[in-house]
Amino acid sequence: MYNFNIKSIVHDYDVQFIDNLSVTLKENLKDGDFIIIDNNVKRLYADDVNDLLVQYSHIGIDANEGQKSYQGIIPIIENLIENGFRKNHRLIAIGGGITQDITAFVSSIMYRGVSWVFFPSTLLAQGDSCIGSKTSINFGKFKNQVGGFYPPINIFIDLKFLTTLTDKDIKSGLGEMCHYYIVAGKNDFYRYKKDYPQALVSNDIMAGLIARSLEIKKSYIEIDEFDQKERQVFNYGHSFGHAIESLTNYRVPHGIAVSYGMDMANFVSVKLGYISEQTRLEIREFLQEIWRGFPIADIELETFKTALSKDKKNVGKELRLILNKGYGQIFKDSMQMDDQFTSWMKEYFANEL
């Protein structure tokens, strides 16, 4: 199966694909380990985890944005301290991205750093966020403003989790993974486009796509783990996508919003003469498969511009966008949100949605 090691300035870590959650948990849990588990996963996979939750201390969490905050993690830290968690013990996270962020953040600050292990339960986490070391929590109404870089020591990927995800969650994960394939180059994107229909019904095909997505990300994070230069190309589609997420109150989930965002980035790239309209339409043909059923025509241009202006990657009033000069040639560009940019967005909202 697809197993590999990732080099990290913090500490190296391993990714392993598994096919038996309960067996792998039994083989890897140690005395003193403390499990942090999404309550929904706990319910859906009771047969796999219940016996172990009796044997080992655990905290069940509701995986929502309120839990992923300073206020939300206070009872978690209190629980750990009161129940004898020590510096030499480990946290075991079982859940999606929110569970990952909570566990990683708590692990990074408990006793100045304790080890943690991750069993990602969503396609977004399996194909993207499980590697890369990023950890963040919300601060008040501000999303993902506090955090750092603190990887797990092991990641175990079991595709069995995908069988209980909604179609929306699967498409969101595939939409997020798509940007890695465009960053990697034409051959990778063509492979992704070809394998996409079968990945929806075949675990073997899906496993291959997840593994390749992580391999592409690995090649960048090992040279720019702290997101200072090369790795920033992975924000492709995300500035526009984050605005769509917030303005639809997350009715359009992350990976689907990013699919729209990539198309918007490509549209701007055409206007600037970076890529041809043919290339944009070739990519758009696939992206439409991801966002079908999630219309955003109700978003108003002015509110969209306001949301885009608040993107945390901006510098002053200057937008910092990731644009496209062709497959494998994704890059960072700067521009003003001036009349010309506004006219492009007006055209997009009028004709492309």
C-alpha positions as CSV (number, residue, x, y, z in Angstrom):
1,M,0.0,0.0,0.0
2,Y,1.0,3.7,-0.2
3,N,3.3,4.3,2.8
4,F,5.8,7.1,3.0
5,N,7.8,9.3,5.4
6,I,7.7,13.1,5.6
7,K,10.7,15.1,6.6
8,S,9.9,17.9,9.0
9,I,11.9,20.5,10.9
10,V,9.8,19.7,14.0
11,H,10.1,15.9,13.7
12,D,9.7,13.4,10.8
13,Y,6.5,11.5,10.6
14,D,5.0,8.5,8.7
15,V,1.9,8.1,6.6
16,Q,0.4,4.6,6.4
17,F,-2.6,3.3,4.5
18,I,-4.5,0.7,6.6
19,D,-7.6,-1.5,6.1
20,N,-8.5,-2.4,9.6
21,L,-9.1,0.5,12.0
22,S,-9.7,-1.5,15.2
23,V,-6.6,-3.8,14.6
24,T,-4.4,-0.8,13.9
25,L,-5.6,1.0,17.0
26,K,-5.0,-2.0,19.2
27,E,-1.5,-2.4,17.8
28,N,-0.5,1.2,18.3
29,L,-2.2,2.4,21.5
30,K,0.1,2.6,24.5
31,D,-0.5,3.0,28.3
32,G,-1.2,6.6,29.0
33,D,-2.5,7.4,25.5
34,F,-5.6,9.7,25.5
35,I,-8.0,9.5,22.6
36,I,-9.8,12.7,21.2
37,I,-12.6,11.5,19.0
38,D,-15.3,13.2,16.9
39,N,-18.6,12.2,18.5
40,N,-20.1,11.4,15.1
41,V,-17.2,9.0,14.3
42,K,-17.6,7.5,17.7
43,R,-21.3,6.8,16.9
44,L,-20.8,5.5,13.3
45,Y,-17.8,3.3,14.2
46,A,-18.9,2.0,17.6
47,D,-18.0,-1.6,16.7
48,D,-14.4,-0.5,15.9
49,V,-13.7,1.8,18.8
50,N,-16.0,1.1,21.8
51,D,-13.9,-1.5,23.5
52,L,-10.8,0.7,23.2
53,L,-12.7,3.7,24.5
54,V,-13.4,1.7,27.7
55,Q,-9.8,0.7,28.0
56,Y,-8.2,4.1,27.3
57,S,-9.2,7.6,28.5
58,H,-11.0,9.6,25.8
59,I,-12.7,12.8,25.1
60,G,-15.6,13.0,22.7
61,I,-16.0,16.3,20.9
62,D,-18.6,17.9,18.7
63,A,-16.5,18.8,15.6
64,N,-17.7,22.4,15.0
65,E,-16.1,25.8,14.8
66,G,-17.2,26.8,18.3
67,Q,-15.3,23.8,19.7
68,K,-12.2,24.8,17.7
69,S,-11.6,27.9,19.8
70,Y,-9.8,29.0,22.9
71,Q,-13.0,28.7,24.9
72,G,-13.7,25.3,23.3
73,I,-10.3,23.8,24.2
74,I,-10.3,24.9,27.8
75,P,-12.4,21.9,29.0
76,I,-10.2,19.6,26.9
77,I,-7.0,20.8,28.6
78,E,-8.7,20.6,32.0
79,N,-9.8,17.1,31.4
80,L,-6.2,16.0,30.4
81,I,-4.6,17.6,33.4
82,E,-7.2,16.3,35.9
83,N,-7.0,12.8,34.5
84,G,-3.3,12.3,34.8
85,F,-2.1,13.1,31.2
86,R,1.7,13.5,31.3
87,K,4.5,14.8,29.1
88,N,5.4,11.3,28.0
89,H,1.8,10.4,27.0
90,R,0.3,10.8,23.5
91,L,-2.9,12.2,22.1
92,I,-4.7,10.1,19.5
93,A,-7.0,12.0,17.2
94,I,-9.8,10.3,15.3
95,G,-11.9,12.6,13.2
96,G,-11.7,15.2,10.4
97,G,-10.0,18.6,10.1
98,I,-11.5,20.2,13.2
99,T,-10.5,17.2,15.4
100,Q,-7.1,17.5,13.8
101,D,-6.7,21.2,14.5
102,I,-7.9,20.8,18.1
103,T,-5.6,17.9,18.8
104,A,-2.6,19.4,17.1
105,F,-3.0,22.7,18.8
106,V,-3.4,21.2,22.3
107,S,-0.5,18.8,21.6
108,S,1.7,21.8,20.7
109,I,1.1,23.7,23.9
110,M,0.6,20.9,26.5
111,Y,3.8,20.7,28.5
112,R,5.6,22.6,25.7
113,G,4.8,19.8,23.3
114,V,3.5,16.2,23.4
115,S,3.3,13.6,20.7
116,W,0.1,12.9,18.8
117,V,-1.2,10.4,16.3
118,F,-3.9,11.1,13.6
119,F,-6.6,8.8,12.1
120,P,-8.2,11.2,9.6
121,S,-11.9,10.4,8.9
122,T,-12.7,12.8,6.1
123,L,-11.5,13.0,2.5
124,L,-10.4,16.6,3.1
125,A,-8.2,15.4,5.9
126,Q,-6.9,12.2,4.2
127,G,-6.1,13.9,0.9
128,D,-4.8,17.2,2.1
129,S,-4.7,18.5,5.7
130,C,-3.3,15.4,7.5
131,I,0.2,16.4,6.3
132,G,1.9,19.8,6.3
133,S,2.1,20.5,10.1
134,K,-0.3,23.4,10.1
135,T,-2.5,23.8,13.2
136,S,-5.0,26.6,13.9
137,I,-7.9,27.5,16.1
138,N,-10.4,30.3,15.9
139,F,-10.3,33.5,18.0
140,G,-13.7,34.9,18.7
141,K,-15.4,35.5,15.3
142,F,-12.1,35.3,13.5
143,K,-11.3,31.9,11.8
144,N,-8.0,30.2,12.0
145,Q,-6.1,33.2,13.4
146,V,-4.1,31.4,16.2
147,G,-1.8,28.4,15.6
148,G,1.5,27.2,14.4
149,F,3.2,24.1,12.9
150,Y,3.2,20.8,14.8
151,P,2.9,17.5,12.9
152,P,1.7,14.2,14.3
153,I,4.2,11.3,14.7
154,N,2.0,8.9,12.7
155,I,-0.9,9.2,10.3
156,F,-3.1,6.2,9.6
157,I,-5.4,6.5,6.6
158,D,-8.4,4.0,6.4
159,L,-10.7,4.5,3.4
160,K,-13.4,2.7,5.3
161,F,-14.2,6.1,6.8
162,L,-15.3,7.4,3.3
163,T,-18.2,5.0,3.2
164,T,-20.1,7.1,5.7
165,L,-19.4,10.5,4.2
166,T,-22.1,12.4,2.2
167,D,-21.7,13.1,-1.5
168,K,-21.1,16.7,-0.5
169,D,-18.1,15.7,1.7
170,I,-16.7,13.5,-1.0
171,K,-16.9,16.2,-3.6
172,S,-15.4,18.7,-1.2
173,G,-12.4,16.5,-0.6
174,L,-12.0,15.9,-4.4
175,G,-12.3,19.6,-5.1
176,E,-9.5,20.4,-2.6
177,M,-7.3,17.6,-3.9
178,C,-7.7,18.9,-7.5
179,H,-5.6,22.0,-7.0
180,Y,-2.5,19.8,-6.2
181,Y,-2.9,18.0,-9.5
182,I,-3.0,21.3,-11.4
183,V,0.0,22.6,-9.5
184,A,1.9,19.4,-10.4
185,G,1.4,19.6,-14.1
186,K,-0.6,18.5,-17.2
187,N,0.0,14.7,-16.8
188,D,-1.2,14.7,-13.2
189,F,-4.3,16.8,-14.0
190,Y,-5.2,14.6,-16.9
191,R,-4.8,11.5,-14.7
192,Y,-7.0,13.1,-12.0
193,K,-9.7,14.0,-14.6
194,K,-9.6,10.5,-16.0
195,D,-9.7,8.7,-12.7
196,Y,-12.3,10.9,-11.0
197,P,-15.5,9.0,-12.0
198,Q,-14.0,5.6,-10.9
199,A,-12.7,7.1,-7.7
200,L,-16.3,7.7,-6.7
201,V,-16.9,3.9,-6.7
202,S,-13.5,2.3,-6.3
203,N,-11.4,2.4,-3.1
204,D,-8.3,1.3,-5.0
205,I,-8.6,4.3,-7.5
206,M,-9.4,6.7,-4.6
207,A,-6.4,5.5,-2.6
208,G,-4.2,6.1,-5.6
209,L,-5.5,9.7,-5.9
210,I,-5.2,10.4,-2.2
211,A,-1.6,9.1,-2.2
212,R,-0.6,11.1,-5.2
213,S,-2.2,14.2,-3.7
214,L,-0.1,13.8,-0.6
215,E,3.1,13.0,-2.6
216,I,2.7,16.3,-4.4
217,K,2.1,18.2,-1.2
218,K,5.0,16.4,0.4
219,S,7.4,17.6,-2.3
220,Y,6.6,21.2,-1.4
221,I,6.3,21.1,2.4
222,E,9.7,19.4,2.7
223,I,11.3,22.5,1.1
224,D,9.0,25.1,2.6
225,E,7.3,23.6,5.7
226,F,6.5,27.0,7.3
227,D,4.7,28.3,4.2
228,Q,7.1,31.2,3.4
229,K,7.6,30.8,-0.3
230,E,7.2,27.7,-2.6
231,R,4.3,26.2,-0.6
232,Q,2.2,29.3,-1.0
233,V,1.1,28.1,-4.5
234,F,-1.2,25.8,-2.6
235,N,-3.4,28.8,-1.9
236,Y,-4.5,28.5,-5.6
237,G,-8.3,29.0,-5.5
238,H,-8.3,29.7,-1.8
239,S,-8.6,33.5,-1.6
240,F,-11.7,33.4,-3.8
241,G,-12.9,30.1,-2.2
242,H,-12.7,31.4,1.4
243,A,-14.9,34.4,0.4
244,I,-17.5,32.1,-1.1
245,E,-17.5,29.9,2.0
246,S,-18.1,32.8,4.3
247,L,-20.7,34.5,2.1
248,T,-22.8,31.3,1.8
249,N,-22.4,30.6,5.5
250,Y,-20.6,27.4,4.6
251,R,-23.5,26.1,2.6
252,V,-20.9,25.7,-0.1
253,P,-18.2,23.5,1.7
254,H,-14.5,24.2,1.5
255,G,-13.3,22.1,-1.4
256,I,-16.3,23.0,-3.6
257,A,-15.7,26.7,-2.9
258,V,-12.1,26.2,-3.8
259,S,-13.2,24.7,-7.1
260,Y,-15.0,27.9,-7.9
261,G,-12.0,29.8,-6.7
262,M,-9.7,28.0,-9.1
263,D,-12.0,28.9,-12.0
264,M,-12.0,32.6,-10.9
265,A,-8.2,32.6,-10.6
266,N,-8.0,31.1,-14.1
267,F,-10.5,33.7,-15.4
268,V,-8.2,36.5,-14.1
269,S,-5.2,34.7,-15.5
270,V,-6.8,34.8,-19.0
271,K,-7.5,38.5,-18.6
272,L,-3.8,39.1,-17.8
273,G,-2.7,37.0,-20.7
274,Y,-1.2,34.2,-18.6
275,I,-3.2,31.3,-20.0
276,S,-5.4,30.7,-23.0
277,E,-9.2,30.6,-22.8
278,Q,-8.9,27.0,-24.1
279,T,-6.8,26.0,-21.0
280,R,-9.3,27.7,-18.7
281,L,-12.2,25.9,-20.3
282,E,-10.4,22.6,-20.2
283,I,-10.0,22.9,-16.4
284,R,-13.4,24.4,-15.9
285,E,-15.1,21.4,-17.6
286,F,-13.8,19.3,-14.8
287,L,-14.4,21.8,-12.0
288,Q,-18.0,22.0,-13.0
289,E,-18.3,18.3,-12.0
290,I,-17.3,19.3,-8.5
291,W,-19.5,22.3,-8.0
292,R,-22.6,21.0,-9.7
293,G,-25.5,21.3,-7.3
294,F,-23.9,24.1,-5.4
295,P,-24.9,27.4,-7.1
296,I,-23.5,30.7,-6.0
297,A,-25.3,33.1,-8.3
298,D,-27.0,34.7,-5.2
299,I,-23.7,36.2,-4.1
300,E,-23.5,39.9,-4.7
301,L,-20.4,41.3,-6.3
302,E,-19.8,44.1,-3.8
303,T,-20.1,41.8,-0.8
304,F,-17.8,39.4,-2.5
305,K,-15.2,42.1,-3.1
306,T,-15.5,43.1,0.6
307,A,-14.9,39.5,1.7
308,L,-12.0,39.1,-0.7
309,S,-10.4,42.3,0.6
310,K,-10.3,40.8,4.1
311,D,-8.2,37.7,3.0
312,K,-5.4,37.3,5.5
313,K,-2.9,36.8,2.7
314,N,-3.4,40.4,1.4
315,V,-0.8,43.1,2.1
316,G,-2.4,46.4,2.9
317,K,-4.9,47.1,0.1
318,E,-3.1,44.8,-2.3
319,L,-4.5,41.4,-3.2
320,R,-2.1,38.6,-3.1
321,L,-3.6,36.0,-5.5
322,I,-2.3,32.6,-6.7
323,L,-2.7,32.6,-10.5
324,N,-2.0,30.3,-13.4
325,K,0.5,30.5,-16.3
326,G,-0.3,26.9,-17.3
327,Y,-0.3,23.4,-15.8
328,G,2.6,23.1,-13.4
329,Q,3.1,26.9,-13.5
330,I,1.0,28.2,-10.6
331,F,2.5,31.3,-9.0
332,K,1.8,34.2,-6.7
333,D,0.9,37.6,-8.1
334,S,-0.1,41.0,-6.7
335,M,-2.8,43.4,-7.9
336,Q,-5.0,46.2,-6.8
337,M,-8.8,45.8,-6.4
338,D,-9.2,48.6,-8.9
339,D,-11.8,49.4,-11.6
340,Q,-10.2,46.9,-14.0
341,F,-10.3,44.0,-11.5
342,T,-13.9,45.0,-10.6
343,S,-14.9,44.9,-14.2
344,W,-13.4,41.4,-14.6
345,M,-15.3,40.2,-11.5
346,K,-18.5,41.8,-12.8
347,E,-18.1,40.0,-16.1
348,Y,-17.5,36.7,-14.3
349,F,-20.5,37.0,-12.0
350,A,-22.7,38.0,-15.0
351,N,-21.6,35.3,-17.5
352,E,-19.9,32.4,-15.7
353,L,-22.2,31.5,-12.9
